[in-house]
Amino acid sequence: DQQVKQNSPSLSVQEGRISILNCDYTNSMFDYFLWYKKYPAEGPTFLISISSIKDKNEDGRFTVFLNKSAKHLSLHIVPSQPGDSAVYFCAASSTGTASKLTFGTGTRLQVTL
Amino acid sequence: ETGVTQTPRHLVMGMTNKKSLKCEQHLGHNAMYWYKQSAKKPLELMFVYSLEERVENNSVPSRFSPECPNSSHLFLHLHTLQPEDSALYLCASSQDLQGYGYTFGSGTRLTVV
């Protein structure tokens, strides 16, 4: 049973527009959420995170929103740039098992000119 | 070198071969991990080591054998693998088991023929 789900395997967005990547989770014990970005032939790199005590965290062009009641989080990228084209993984962990990240299957974002 | 380095980047092996994947981190981290990424599946945690002690073994078949000789090095010894073991194997490290998020290596793309 997949505890972290990214239901959109791919997304295409025009340069300059907003990219919204979604992630749903089922385990109510999760209290920390992360987004990783992965380019081909490279390992995932940390992008942004959010604790369950917050509902929004912003870092430059990247904002993560958390809706605990819906068990849903989203990553907003605005404005989108061609260099943002990559696979984005959502991950979650719970207090006491912070080392164990549960990942989604990823969403491939393509930013077009 | 900095970060997490994995070798080899690509490996093709027969089902009767024995090979090893190597991971080295230069970050002074105390925890190291092996993850498996199969096509269209989430990253799956295989093993967790903290201060060279194995603390997690997620029901991984015995044909995968990890070794952590010190906090900077992690190996994954492979023998009598199956074609379904073909995947991207990612190594990661974190400051400790309570650290949120990892630093990943670029992975080893393994093909079993």
Chai-1 contact restraints between the chains, C-beta under 6 A:
chainA,res_idxA,chainB,res_idxB,connection_type,confidence,min_distance_angstrom,max_distance_angstrom,comment,restraint_id
A,Y32,B,Y100,contact,1.0,0.0,6.0,A-B,restraint_1
A,L34,B,G101,contact,1.0,0.0,6.0,A-B,restraint_2
A,E42,B,S106,contact,1.0,0.0,6.0,A-B,restraint_3
A,G43,B,L90,contact,1.0,0.0,6.0,A-B,restraint_4
A,G43,B,F104,contact,1.0,0.0,6.0,A-B,restraint_5
A,G43,B,G105,contact,1.0,0.0,6.0,A-B,restraint_6
A,G43,B,S106,contact,1.0,0.0,6.0,A-B,restraint_7
A,G43,B,G107,contact,1.0,0.0,6.0,A-B,restraint_8
A,P44,B,F104,contact,1.0,0.0,6.0,A-B,restraint_9
A,F46,B,G101,contact,1.0,0.0,6.0,A-B,restraint_10
A,A98,B,Q98,contact,1.0,0.0,6.0,A-B,restraint_11
A,A98,B,Y100,contact,1.0,0.0,6.0,A-B,restraint_12
A,S99,B,A31,contact,1.0,0.0,6.0,A-B,restraint_13
A,S99,B,L97,contact,1.0,0.0,6.0,A-B,restraint_14
A,F103,B,P42,contact,1.0,0.0,6.0,A-B,restraint_15
A,F103,B,L43,contact,1.0,0.0,6.0,A-B,restraint_16
A,G104,B,P42,contact,1.0,0.0,6.0,A-B,restraint_17
A,T105,B,P42,contact,1.0,0.0,6.0,A-B,restraint_18
